[in-house]
Amino acid sequence: MSASTVTIPEDAIRWELPSRGRVAMYGLISAESAIFTIFVVAYLFYMGKSLTGPRPEDVLHAPVLLSICLLSSSLTIQFAVAALSTGKVRAFSLWWLLTIVLGVVFLGGTAREWRHLIYGEGLTLQRNLFGTTYYSLVGLHAFHVTVGLLALSAVSLFTFRGQVSQQHAERVEVLSMYWHFVDVVWVVVFTVVYVVGR
């Protein structure tokens, strides 16, 4: 009895490891998701347990326009990545810059909201449980938006100096994963704080 030999095309058995950057970003997103989960659970656990005012329904107004800006930035960053993948560096730089502008608008709106809450409504970290959990959760998200904007700005600076090209598309895509994560987290934070929590 003779053993038959099967020839497998070389393409069929080739397997490549995922890029280190992508794996590292997945790891970072997993760790950050765990941290946000803790803060969300704490907010939900302490919701309605403040003994003194102000209460969420008295002072919070859903930042719909700011949310639209931030969520739109996921679309603009995707357009930027697609443009760089095809070698359109100028289009990439414009979409990337628009992403930064939308992020800055969101962050500026958050700062205005906090200013109103602190000086207009007297809601501080120490005021009550609501203040503590609100500023902790929304502040954690704002911190991540700030980190993302710094990273996006660094890429923008390199782009304007002519140091970004099509060969950097994968790295830029990895960074865009972080920005998408920040946007998805905002959907959760918005739902918990401005919908469920009110």
Secondary structure, 3 states (H helix, E strand, C coil): CCCCCCCCCHHHHCCCCCCHHHHHHHHHHHHHHHHHHHHHHHHHHHCCCCCCCCCHHHHCCCCHHHHHHHHHHHHHHHHHHHHHHCCCHHHHHHHHHHHHHHHHHHHHHHHHHHHHHHHHCCCCCCCCHHHHHHHHHHHHHHHHHHHHHHHHHHHHHHHHCCCCCHHHHHHHHHHHHHHHHHHHHHHHHHHHHHHHCC
